[in-house]
Every structure is written in C-alpha cells, then in structure tokens.
Amino acid sequence: MTTFEIRSAEGRTVRSASLTGPGTLTERAAAEPGVLRYDVVADVAADGPVTLRWTWPGGDAVTLWQAAQGSRRHLPTDWGSHRDVRSVRSAPVATLVDPQDRSLLTISLSSNVRGCDFAVGVSEETAEQLIELTVTDLEGEGFALRIDVRAQHFAEALRAVTAEWAAELGDRIADVPPVARQAMYSTWYSDHQHVSAESVERHARAGAAYGTEAVIVDDGWQTDDTRRGYAYCGDWEPTSHKFPDMAEHVRRVHALGQQYVLWIAPALIGVHSKAWDKLKDRTLGFADGEVTAVLDPRYPEVREHLLECCVRPVRDWGVDGLKIDFIDSWARSSVPPAPGGDCSSVDEGVERFLQAVTDELRKLRPDVLIEFRQDYVHPRLWQFGTFLRAGDCALDPVENRVRTIDCRLLAGDRAVHSDMLMWDPSASAENVAQHFIGALFSTPQVSMELDALPPGHEQVVRYWLGFLRDHADALLHGVLLPSRSDARYTQVRAVGARETVVAVYANPVVRVQESCTVVVNGGAERRLYVEGACDRHVDLVVSDCSGHEVHRETTTPPEVWTIDVPVGGSARIVCD
C-alpha cells in the first residue's frame, strides 16, 4: 500500500490517501492552485485492479452530481454509492455541490480509464465523504487522478474536467457536422415499430416545412414484427414489406431536403435472425428472455459481421448516419471467457468495433452523423459519436430538462439533443411550449404527426423551433450555468456573446447582469421578479407561448421589478 496526501486549496484540510494494488503514484506539479493531479502507473490487465481511497469533509454539500442517467439528487451513503463506470456507460467524474451551486470537491479520472468502480458516499460513522475509486480496465499502463478543491460553480468545475479530457484525446475527437445541431424529426414516438417508407417520407415532408434538417428512422425498419422485442435483430436488412426499395426511398427523403439517420442496435442478436446460427456461440448471454442475446465483440468475426451491417446503409442505400443504440448492453458485470478472442476486455472489443465503423463510414462520408444515447457519456465515445441524445423520458418536460442539462455539462463540444418531444393532442398551447422549454438548451428532436397538429399547436411549434434557431449562439454555444442541481435545476442561464437566455422553472427571481437578457417562463406562474435593472433605461417586450407580443414598455425599474410573463412565454429585457 502507498500513502499520499490530499490538500485543500489553502492547505488547511489535509487527508491521508492510499493506493492499494500493483501500481505506483506520483504527484504532478500543480499547474493551477486548488487542482491536484496524480499519475498512477499500473498494468491492470496483467496485474489486477488499483484502488485509491481517502475521506473528505462533508461541509455544506447538499448533493453529489454524478454522470449517470436518472441519477438521484442526493448524497449517497458510502455503501450505496458504488457506480460501475464503463467506456459504454457513465463517466469517471463526480462533484459535491453546496446550496450556492459551488463545487466543494470534484474528482475525475483520465479519459483512458475504460472501466472502474467509482464511489463517493457519506460515511455514517464520521459524517465525512468516503471516496473509493477502483480502476479495472485501461488503455495503456497508467492513468491520472484529478482533484479540484476550488470553490467555483459546479458547471465550471465540470467544464474544466471536460477540457482536460479533450486535451488528452486531442485530434481523436470526432468532428461535429453543423447539421448535428439542427432540429430533427424522429419516428420513434410517432410510429414505433410500425414505421414504413411511406410514413418516413410523410414525416420528412412535414418536418421540412417546420425547419427540421434530418429524419431519424428508429426501430422497425428491419422487421415486420411489431411487438417491441428484438428477436429479429442481427441481420440489419430492411423488410421488403415496409421498405421495398431502401435506396430509392432514401433518395426521395433527400429530395425533400432532409438528411437520413438510421437506427441500429449492433450489440443485439435475435434467435430468429439469419445470423443466429453463425454467431450464437459468440455471445455474452441473453438480454431479453431467451430470444435476444448480446454479441461478444472480443471476437474478430463478430466485429466483421457488425462492421458490414453498419457500413451497408451508408454505402448501399445512401443514408447520412446511424443512430447506434443499446451499446450499454455490452456493460455486463460478469462475462464468460472468450477462447479465440483477440481482446483483453469487452470494452476494448467495443472500441475496436466502433473505431472500424467510424473509419469506414468517414471514408464514404466525412460528415457522417453518429447518434449515441445517454447514458453513453464517457469521453472515450467522443472519438466516435457526433451527437448525444438525452435518455428516454416520453411526455416528461421536467426529466428532459434534467437529462439534457446533465448531458450538456459533460459533453464538451459534443452536440446534445433532447429526447423526442411528444405531447397529448388535447394539451393546452402552454403545455406544448413547456416541452420545448424543457429542451431549451439542447437541439430538439420532435416525434409528433406534424401535418395533423391543431392550429394552436402548430403556431407554438413553429415559434419555438424558430426561437431555438434564433438564439442558438447563446443556447448551444454560450456558457451554461444551471442552478440547484439538487432541485432538478430551478433556473438555467446561458451566457452568449451578444445575449443571455435565462429559463425560469421553479425560481422566479431573475438577475439581469448583461445588456440583453431573454427570460423564458418555464414555470407555472406568470409573475417574475427581476433584479439588477434598477436605475437603468430598460426596454421590455413580452410574448406569449405562441410568440405573439402581449406587452411592450420602456421604463426605469425599481430594485425588484415585477413583470408579468405568460406561462410558456418570454420577455426580452434590453438595458442601456
């Protein structure tokens, strides 16, 4: 066992830490006060795992922000805090956050860590945080531990982590095509597995009229079975009943001005597929009863089969990209041996497969689109994916808000998409607007019958899709500062070069700091309170959820200025 010290920025807090396992540790010279870095040399593939362990004061922490889809907003106990991080699931980072949105302690491991047990939890005996990180899978023979003890906004602390990961990966990071930041139509909630060439072309035509740039064709194109299972996965050929001429169909969608992204779940193989007899002995076990198994990517013949399945749509049918789904199915806790395999771990096999796919696709189409879904948020996947969609949360604008913000905080410069927007056809116009406001700081995907919307809904959809385009510089590229992670983000601020956009969800008090602030009312009340505009010449324009102007004035506000903004509406505040 090796011991070393963890110190606070002022040096007042010192904790003795330990390294157990076959590794050596060296502290790196500090590049900036309050950030500690340690280099660990270890060959975990050959010699076994390495564990780093220490305690830290709990302080005023109210939540632990973690890279995990649907993560509870709480402080976990040490015995309940273990998180299995893999290159295809979650990411090796966590930050303790206080009620003022300050990070008290941010811990991360370098991007070459493919697998680890990442635990940060409250010790019931001492009321301290117990940190225990066990690294089990690596690219290379060493990794870095980064500890940030600066008191700063937790979003800034996470940005520093993603910046370091980006520096480590360098030019291995995939470029993000501009279309990846444009609104898209998805067939999943509108069609599910009943999708067909006819329905896709109808959606593409309607989406183009609303300003979408691509259509994502989800599950169902490869099977006539519509029971929501995966027993027929594995061949990845279009069903002739629904898609009689795939290449010609894709050309028709392109003629409508839409790019074409096709869903595929390469990890899964069904017992009714033609490939089953060939590959059934190259699986990690069943995942869906006894009708769907998970292929073992440690075998070259599995990767070769999957490579052809992924390249064929782009090469032969002309699609523009793939929605690669269910890759977290490869994150299994125990796997059988792989006699004849050529990889030391499943995660290594997955990365070899994804690298081969992206290499081949980029030869065919340099701007190929690759969608991954939350919880595939590990920085290692930045090498392959071009946009990341929030995890499924149908009809839930609050969860969409939480998931898109969580993704944004850890995505670096990756494009982040909302889960597909859907709503009840009888919903109020304000409710429809709330779905877009929940996805405000991401690129929207829509999955409704757009050519059958009632007029009130149509106006709202057109307005908010236009709003998202018009304010994209701030919303997608500005500095993102969400408030109260413990309360599922009560307010979110995006500071752009020319304007700031503030979305109010549960905190109606808005601080105006810049000359131009756009306030979006994503809450349930009309009355908002503005601070910071007093003694200034202010122009105010208020619009409702459909974008219709309902109020305009020029005034010099009091210290606390009460303004009336319709639910689902917005207010533009310009200060001299």
Residue pairs with C-beta under 8 A, 6 or more apart in sequence:
1 18
1 19
1 20
2 18
2 19
2 20
2 23
2 24
2 25
3 16
3 17
3 18
3 19
4 16
4 17
4 18
4 19
4 25
4 27
4 38
5 14
5 15
5 16
5 17
6 14
6 15
6 16
6 17
6 36
6 54
6 56
6 147
7 13
7 14
7 15
7 36
7 149
8 14
8 34
8 149
9 33
9 34
9 149
9 150
9 151
13 56
13 57
13 149
15 54
15 55
15 56
16 54
17 52
17 53
17 54
18 51
18 52
18 53
18 54
19 25
19 40
19 50
19 51
19 52
20 50
20 51
20 53
21 42
21 44
21 47
21 48
21 49
21 50
21 51
22 42
22 43
22 47
22 48
22 50
23 40
23 41
23 42
23 44
23 50
24 40
24 41
24 42
25 38
25 39
25 40
25 41
26 38
26 39
26 41
27 36
27 37
27 38
28 37
28 38
28 39
28 144
30 36
30 37
31 37
33 150
34 148
34 149
34 150
35 146
35 147
35 148
35 149
35 150
35 160
36 146
36 147
36 148
36 149
37 144
37 145
37 146
37 147
38 144
38 145
38 147
39 142
39 143
39 144
40 50
40 52
40 135
40 142
40 143
40 144
40 145
41 141
41 142
42 50
42 135
42 138
42 141
42 142
42 143
43 141
44 50
44 135
44 136
44 137
44 138
45 137
45 138
45 344
45 345
49 134
49 135
49 136
50 134
50 135
51 132
51 133
51 134
51 135
52 131
52 132
52 133
52 134
52 135
52 145
53 130
53 131
53 132
53 133
54 131
55 123
55 126
55 128
55 129
55 130
55 131
56 96
56 105
56 128
56 129
56 131
57 128
57 129
58 75
58 96
58 122
58 127
58 128
58 129
59 96
59 98
59 104
60 98
60 99
60 104
61 75
61 96
61 97
61 98
61 104
61 129
62 75
62 97
62 98
62 99
62 486
63 73
63 74
63 75
63 96
63 97
63 485
63 486
64 74
64 75
64 76
64 81
64 94
64 95
64 96
64 97
64 120
64 121
65 71
65 94
65 95
65 96
65 97
65 154
65 158
65 409
65 485
66 83
66 90
66 93
66 94
66 120
67 85
67 90
67 91
67 92
67 93
67 94
67 377
67 406
67 410
68 83
68 90
68 375
69 374
69 375
69 391
69 403
69 406
70 391
70 403
71 406
73 485
73 486
73 487
73 488
74 486
75 96
75 121
75 122
76 120
76 121
76 122
77 121
77 122
77 124
78 119
78 121
78 122
78 123
78 124
78 130
78 132
79 121
80 121
81 119
81 120
81 121
82 117
82 118
82 119
83 90
83 117
83 118
83 119
84 90
84 115
84 117
84 331
84 333
85 91
85 92
85 113
85 115
85 116
85 117
85 118
85 378
86 114
86 115
86 137
86 328
86 330
86 331
86 347
86 378
87 114
87 115
87 137
87 347
87 350
87 351
87 378
87 380
87 381
88 327
88 328
88 330
88 331
88 347
88 350
88 376
88 378
88 381
89 328
89 331
89 375
89 376
89 378
90 118
90 375
90 377
90 378
91 377
91 378
91 379
91 410
92 108
92 109
92 113
92 116
92 118
92 133
92 378
93 106
93 107
93 108
93 109
93 158
93 161
93 410
94 106
94 107
94 108
94 118
94 120
95 103
95 104
95 105
95 106
95 107
95 154
95 157
95 158
96 103
96 104
96 105
96 106
96 120
96 129
97 103
97 104
97 154
97 485
97 486
98 104
99 484
99 486
101 153
101 154
101 155
101 481
101 482
101 483
101 484
101 485
102 151
102 152
102 153
102 154
103 148
103 150
103 151
103 152
103 153
103 154
103 156
103 157
103 158
104 149
104 151
105 129
105 147
105 148
105 149
106 146
106 147
106 148
106 149
106 154
106 157
106 158
106 160
106 161
107 120
107 131
107 133
107 145
107 146
107 147
107 148
108 145
108 146
108 148
108 161
108 164
108 165
109 116
109 118
109 133
109 135
109 143
109 144
109 145
109 146
110 143
110 144
110 145
110 146
110 164
110 165
110 168
111 165
111 168
111 169
111 378
111 379
111 380
112 138
112 139
112 140
112 143
112 168
112 380
113 135
113 137
113 138
113 143
114 137
114 138
114 139
114 345
114 347
114 348
114 351
114 380
115 135
115 136
115 137
115 345
115 347
116 133
116 134
116 135
116 136
116 137
117 132
117 133
117 134
117 136
118 133
119 130
119 131
119 132
119 133
120 129
120 130
120 131
121 129
121 130
122 128
122 129
122 130
123 129
123 130
133 145
135 143
137 345
137 347
137 348
139 348
139 351
139 380
146 161
146 164
148 157
148 160
148 161
150 157
153 481
154 485
155 409
155 480
155 481
155 482
158 409
158 410
159 409
161 410
162 379
162 410
162 411
162 412
163 412
165 379
165 382
165 412
166 173
166 379
166 382
166 412
166 413
168 379
169 379
169 382
169 383
172 382
172 383
173 382
173 383
173 412
173 413
174 358
174 370
174 382
174 383
174 384
174 385
174 386
175 367
175 386
176 386
176 387
176 413
176 414
176 415
177 367
177 368
177 369
177 386
179 213
179 214
179 259
179 367
179 369
180 369
180 386
180 387
180 415
180 443
181 387
181 415
181 443
181 472
181 476
182 212
182 213
182 214
182 443
183 210
183 211
183 212
183 213
183 443
183 444
183 445
183 446
183 465
183 468
183 469
184 207
184 212
184 213
184 214
184 215
184 216
184 261
184 417
184 443
184 444
184 445
184 446
185 203
185 204
185 206
185 207
185 212
185 214
185 215
185 216
185 258
185 445
185 446
185 447
185 450
186 215
186 216
186 218
186 420
186 445
186 446
186 447
187 195
187 199
187 200
187 203
187 215
187 216
187 217
187 218
187 220
187 447
188 216
188 218
188 219
188 420
188 447
189 394
189 420
189 422
189 447
189 448
190 199
190 203
190 422
190 447
190 448
190 449
191 199
191 203
191 218
191 220
192 218
192 219
192 220
192 226
192 228
193 219
193 220
193 223
193 225
193 226
193 227
193 228
194 220
194 226
195 217
195 218
195 219
195 220
195 221
195 242
196 242
196 243
197 242
197 243
197 244
197 245
197 246
197 249
200 215
200 217
200 249
200 253
201 249
201 252
201 253
201 256
202 451
203 215
203 450
204 215
204 253
204 256
204 258
205 256
205 451
206 449
206 450
206 451
207 215
207 258
207 446
207 450
208 256
208 257
208 258
209 450
209 451
210 446
210 450
210 461
210 462
210 465
211 462
211 465
211 466
211 469
212 258
212 446
212 465
213 257
213 258
213 259
214 258
214 259
214 260
214 261
214 320
214 321
214 369
215 253
215 258
215 259
215 260
215 261
216 261
216 262
216 263
216 323
216 371
216 445
217 260
217 261
217 262
217 263
218 263
218 323
219 263
219 265
219 325
220 226
220 242
221 238
221 239
221 242
221 243
221 262
221 263
222 232
222 233
222 235
222 236
222 237
222 238
222 239
223 232
223 233
223 239
224 239
224 241
224 242
225 231
225 232
229 270
229 288
229 291
229 292
230 265
230 268
230 270
230 287
230 288
230 291
230 292
231 270
231 271
231 272
231 288
231 291
231 292
232 270
232 272
232 273
233 265
233 268
233 269
233 270
233 273
233 292
234 268
234 269
234 270
234 273
234 274
234 275
234 276
234 279
235 273
235 274
235 275
235 309
236 264
236 266
236 309
236 310
236 312
236 313
238 246
238 317
243 249
246 313
246 316
246 317
247 316
247 317
247 318
250 260
250 317
250 318
250 319
251 318
253 260
254 260
254 318
259 320
259 321
259 369
260 318
260 319
260 320
260 321
261 319
261 320
261 321
261 322
261 323
261 369
261 371
262 313
262 319
262 321
262 322
262 323
263 322
263 323
263 325
264 309
264 310
264 313
264 322
264 323
264 324
264 325
265 324
265 325
265 326
265 329
266 295
266 306
266 309
266 310
266 324
266 327
266 353
267 294
267 295
267 326
267 327
267 329
267 330
268 287
268 288
268 292
268 293
268 294
268 295
268 326
268 329
269 275
269 276
269 279
269 280
269 283
269 292
269 293
269 294
269 295
270 276
270 291
270 292
270 293
271 280
271 290
271 291
271 292
271 293
272 291
275 305
278 305
279 295
279 301
279 302
279 305
280 293
282 295
282 296
282 299
282 301
282 302
283 293
283 294
283 295
283 296
284 293
284 294
284 295
284 296
284 330
284 332
284 335
284 336
284 346
285 293
285 294
285 332
285 336
286 292
286 293
286 294
287 293
287 294
287 329
294 329
294 330
294 332
295 302
295 306
296 302
296 335
296 338
296 341
296 346
296 349
297 303
297 306
297 330
297 343
297 346
297 349
297 350
297 352
297 353
298 338
298 341
298 342
298 343
298 345
298 346
298 348
298 349
299 338
299 340
299 341
299 342
299 349
300 342
302 349
302 353
303 349
303 352
303 353
303 356
306 353
306 357
307 353
307 356
307 357
307 360
310 322
310 324
310 357
310 360
310 361
311 357
311 360
311 361
311 364
313 319
313 322
314 320
314 321
314 322
314 361
314 364
314 365
314 368
315 364
320 365
320 367
320 368
320 369
321 365
321 368
321 369
321 370
321 371
321 386
322 361
322 368
322 369
322 370
322 371
323 371
323 373
324 354
324 357
324 370
324 371
324 372
324 385
325 373
327 350
327 354
327 372
327 376
328 375
328 376
330 346
330 347
330 350
331 347
332 346
335 346
341 349
343 349
343 352
351 380
351 383
354 381
354 383
354 384
355 383
355 384
357 384
358 368
358 370
358 383
358 384
361 368
361 370
362 368
368 386
369 386
369 387
370 384
370 385
370 386
370 387
371 385
371 386
371 387
371 388
371 389
371 417
372 381
372 384
372 385
372 387
372 388
372 389
373 388
373 389
373 390
373 391
373 392
374 388
374 389
374 390
374 391
374 403
374 406
374 407
375 391
376 385
376 388
377 388
377 407
377 410
377 411
379 412
382 412
382 414
385 414
386 414
386 415
387 414
387 415
387 416
387 417
387 443
388 407
388 411
388 414
388 415
388 416
388 417
389 416
389 417
389 418
389 419
389 445
390 400
390 403
390 404
390 406
390 407
390 416
390 417
390 418
390 419
390 442
391 403
391 419
392 419
393 399
393 400
393 403
393 419
394 419
394 420
394 422
395 422
395 423
395 424
396 438
397 434
397 435
397 437
397 438
397 439
397 522
398 438
398 488
398 505
399 419
400 418
400 419
400 421
400 435
400 438
400 439
401 437
401 438
401 439
401 440
401 488
401 489
401 492
401 505
401 522
402 488
402 489
403 419
404 416
404 417
404 418
404 438
404 439
404 441
404 442
405 441
405 480
405 482
405 489
405 492
407 416
407 442
408 416
408 441
408 442
408 480
409 480
409 482
415 443
415 476
416 441
416 442
416 443
417 442
417 443
417 444
417 445
418 438
418 439
418 442
418 443
418 444
418 445
419 439
419 445
420 445
420 446
420 447
421 435
421 436
421 439
421 444
421 445
421 446
421 447
421 448
422 435
422 447
422 448
423 431
423 432
423 435
423 448
423 457
424 431
425 454
425 457
427 457
429 456
429 457
429 459
429 460
429 545
429 546
429 568
430 545
430 566
430 567
430 568
431 568
432 457
432 460
432 461
432 545
432 568
433 460
433 464
433 545
433 546
433 567
433 568
433 569
434 522
434 567
434 568
436 444
436 460
436 461
436 464
436 465
436 467
436 468
437 464
437 503
437 520
437 521
437 522
437 568
438 522
440 468
440 475
440 492
440 501
440 503
440 520
440 522
441 475
441 476
441 480
441 492
441 494
441 503
442 476
443 468
443 476
444 465
444 468
446 461
446 465
448 461
450 461
453 461
456 546
459 546
459 547
460 545
460 546
460 568
463 545
463 546
463 547
466 547
467 547
467 570
468 475
471 496
471 499
471 501
471 518
473 496
473 497
473 498
473 499
474 494
474 495
474 496
474 497
474 498
474 499
474 500
474 501
474 518
475 494
475 496
475 501
477 496
478 494
478 495
478 496
478 497
478 500
478 501
479 494
479 495
479 496
480 492
480 493
480 494
481 492
481 493
481 494
481 495
482 489
482 491
482 492
482 493
483 489
483 490
483 491
483 492
483 493
483 507
484 490
484 491
484 507
487 506
489 505
490 505
490 506
490 507
491 502
491 503
491 504
491 505
491 506
491 507
491 510
492 502
492 503
492 505
493 500
493 501
493 502
493 503
494 500
494 501
494 502
495 514
498 516
499 514
499 516
499 517
499 518
500 513
500 514
500 516
500 517
500 518
501 517
501 518
501 520
502 510
502 517
502 518
502 519
502 520
503 520
503 522
504 510
504 519
504 520
504 521
504 522
504 523
504 528
505 522
505 523
506 523
508 523
508 525
508 527
508 528
508 529
509 528
509 529
509 531
510 517
510 519
510 528
510 529
510 530
510 531
511 531
511 532
512 530
512 531
512 532
512 533
512 573
512 575
513 532
515 574
515 575
515 576
516 572
516 573
516 574
516 575
517 572
517 573
517 575
518 570
518 571
518 572
518 573
519 528
519 530
519 565
519 570
519 571
519 572
519 573
520 569
520 570
521 528
521 565
521 566
521 567
521 568
521 569
521 570
521 571
522 568
523 567
524 567
525 567
526 564
526 565
526 566
526 567
527 562
527 563
527 564
528 562
528 563
528 564
528 565
528 571
529 560
529 561
529 562
529 563
530 557
530 560
530 561
530 562
530 563
530 573
531 559
531 560
531 561
533 557
533 561
533 573
533 575
534 556
534 557
534 558
534 559
534 561
535 556
536 556
536 557
536 575
536 576
537 554
537 556
537 575
537 576
538 554
538 555
538 556
538 557
538 573
538 574
538 575
538 576
539 552
539 553
539 554
539 572
539 573
539 574
540 551
540 552
540 553
540 554
540 555
540 563
540 571
540 572
540 573
540 574
541 549
541 551
541 552
541 571
541 572
542 549
542 550
542 551
542 552
542 563
542 564
542 565
542 566
542 569
542 570
542 571
542 572
543 549
543 550
543 566
543 569
543 570
543 571
543 572
544 550
544 566
544 568
544 569
545 566
545 567
545 568
545 569
550 566
550 569
551 564
563 571
565 571
